[in-house]
Amino acid sequence: MLLGTAVLGISACESEPEFFVSEMQIRQLSWDSLSVHIKFEESTRLGAPETVSPDSSWSTVFSSSFDTLYHGAESIIVIRDEELADRETILIETCGTVGSMTACEQRMATASPKKMEAETDLDFPQSEAFDRVTYRFDYRLKRKVFGSESWEYIRHRVRPETYLLAYVENHEADAIRLPVRRTRNRFNLARFGHYRDFRFHIKSRLMDADSASVVFDLYTRLGTDAVKVAENRVVLRQKSQEERRSELAQLVELAGNRILDQLKGFVGLRTAYVFINDWSYRPLEKTYSSEIELHWKSGFRGEWFDMIGHLTVKADGTAGQYEWLQGSTSAERRWFSRMDSTVIFLDALWPDVGLRPRLESDEEESGNP
């Protein structure tokens, strides 16, 4: 008798009805709305399953990062496609209940294709160290019009991740990565990884080919992978012989003024001239070397002084050094009455040499030293 009861119990358990989703259809009405149609059925002990109306049903939409985009019972689901990534996969799950039984089904859909339009402006280099760059950046986001090949502008509450890769052409492996966080970005490249390689490649190209092509690629992450949206290219060239001659002339004039400040008499200078007899430029040291003549008239009687010396100075006006070579009797007497040596050292010649304004990026940007 007990065995018969157990058999009957097992038979009754096996014949419990099954509640399940027999049909689920997702239709995109637009990028921002979905239509959900779902059908539930319940198996019967005899015959085919029967369509049933659930006691309750609901839908939940998840982003690819499993954030909840929607949860509710409406058959038309509204989501904010503008906030989703480019072609981001979204998951729609619909569930229903009958009594104590629950059935769920899932489908996938895709967000709209998106792209960025960028307007950029670049100021580089700002020094011979190639370590300062100002980058201006403005952008607009677009998505493809639903059911069309055209595009429309959209707004996004959070700016997508955006960054620059700065490198010398053919040396992408040594690119400096710079985060772009504002409309106007100023960077001290020396604070970021690969700066030394970057500077080395520039100098090598300038030495070997007299020019270097420096590329600044702008990337943004609208989806899983970052895509390039803009490129700025700067071609650096060695200064021409005439440009070097002009630069040296300015440095010689400034150096001459410094020297004559120490040699002029109490009544000052009446007339002064400086001439460049010979000069050369050493690219590796960025240093000019020149023989210069100084002629000046000084004193109550308007006596002329003449001397020849050797000037070396870096292109940025620093490390100036002047060596007495020869001169008139009056100039020699004046020189050795004022100077302790045949060589004197000059402070920075350009007024602003060594003075750099603090940049916002010095405090806000970070990178590998």
Secondary structure as UniProt FT lines:
FT   HELIX           2..14
FT   STRAND          19..30
FT   TURN            31..32
FT   STRAND          33..42
FT   STRAND          50..52
FT   STRAND          56..62
FT   TURN            64..65
FT   STRAND          68..72
FT   STRAND          76..78
FT   HELIX           81..83
FT   TURN            86..87
FT   STRAND          89..98
FT   TURN            99..100
FT   STRAND          101..110
FT   STRAND          114..123
FT   TURN            128..129
FT   STRAND          132..144
FT   TURN            146..147
FT   STRAND          151..154
FT   STRAND          161..168
FT   TURN            169..170
FT   HELIX           172..174
FT   STRAND          176..179
FT   STRAND          184..188
FT   HELIX           189..191
FT   TURN            193..194
FT   HELIX           195..209
FT   STRAND          211..221
FT   STRAND          227..237
FT   HELIX           241..263
FT   TURN            266..267
FT   STRAND          269..282
FT   TURN            283..286
FT   STRAND          287..298
FT   TURN            299..302
FT   STRAND          303..314
FT   TURN            315..316
FT   STRAND          320..327
FT   HELIX           329..338
FT   STRAND          343..346
FT   TURN            351..354
FT   HELIX           360..364
//
